[in-house]
Amino acid sequence: MDTAKQVARLLQAENERLHRRLEELVAENARLKGKEAQVLLQRELQKLQEQVALMQQQQFGASSEKRKVSPPWEPGHSSQQPQGHGPRAQPELPVQEVLLPLDEADQLCGLCGSALHEWKGQTEDSEEVTVVERQFVLRKLHRQKYRCPQGCAPVTAPAPPRLVEGGRYSVEFAVHVALQKYAFHLPLARQQRMFLREGLVVERQTLWDQIEALARHLNKSDEALLAEVFTSPLIHADETLWYLLDKGPGKKWYAWTVASPDAVYHRILPSRSGATAKTVLGDFKGVVLVDGYAAYQTATKSGADGPAPATLAFCWAHVRRKFVEALKFEPTCAHVLELIGQLYALEEDLPDWHALEGTAQQEALAHRLAVRQQQSAPLIEQIKAWALSQKALPESTFRKALEYMLELWSGLTVFLHNPRVPLDNNPVERQMRDVVLGRKNHYGSKSQRGTEVAALFYSLIETAKLRGEDPGDYLLRAARAAIENPGTVTLPQGYD
């Protein structure tokens, strides 16, 4: 990293020298050819400077949204005070009481030499957090046989549910491997090495066989989860890169995600096209909150077969990021960032609606709508008026930020009329973090079946976490139910 930074500094020095020379040529060219040529070259100069600055920021700088602590009106601001480094309570850990006696040789008084006697009930106490190593066990199952005194057929105690008929590995083992891979992002090869250190000799292919079999039992639950996501009047959608490593170098596939307030569903598909977006959204008829990627607009466009089934709402966080980038070159962007921050400040005081039911939910939605129409709408008008009054050089970062916002304006204002719609698409971005971390650690999937299994486990694990159920407990519960009664649907937190 130090070498890379040094190279960057050298490149910056060279760029500055070229800029100075270009400015000299601009002045000379203007003198010879007139003011119009000067304006054109000045635009090219500014564009070049912006590109260099943005490239260096992306490669070597901190994230634009994390460079400083956000003021209260900015998205992402947290009012919680940072916690210290003192001992933290551990209410979930089992407690192990350990009594530490003196060695027999030390049970003498250091002053008079008399034998020491135990002082009943008196100890000096402290605590420490330690670890008890995981242990794999070869469990030998002996199914008791019974015989009838009348000579009828003998009876054998039933076998426990098996992941694979006649298989050697338990359902608990398969759940453990799946969690390690898809919740904690440990590739199977790494798990294999860890298990060997702990005494278990197992092939990587065997580990894959267990989670693939587990996924087959959970398939109906996964299908039901998608249907449940689409029962929400509002969903979020986004996509990110995924690699398919089948037969050679990684091919670019994409993980598509749709999420409701309490459920998330992933699919990994070979395209990022509008047709694929249409497949992902299906016949959903509610509001879809997305970024500005054109595929979603293509997927929801009205056509010969009728009006668009879904309404698109766009993300204010993406708009804000564009103006944060432009702020480096246009100080006037500070004004629109302050107005956007005021929108977020209003949202912080609004009640959530999706966790409520009946009259309470309707009251919360009515309150959200009233605040937005009375207080957010004037801010929106100020933002639009400011944008229309600005003049920016073509292809500049500032111009692109303005065009991005104004082109998406109708979708950016949906939240004013629909109280269920939040300001941004950040919830689905959070739900995609495990997918991105998994991609980084696994380098993608080795087969198309691998993409299907990965998407299934990411979906079920993330939904369990959203609903407050331990993912391991949920997977074990759902798998056992499906093994005992094939086709059984079990969703997190007991939703059936």
Beta strands, then each sheet from edge to edge (+ up, - down):
strand 1: 145-146
strand 2: 155-156
strand 3: 234-244
strand 4: 251-260
strand 5: 263-269
strand 6: 287-290
strand 7: 311-314
sheet 1: 1+ 2-
sheet 2: 5+ 4- 3+ 6+ 7+
end
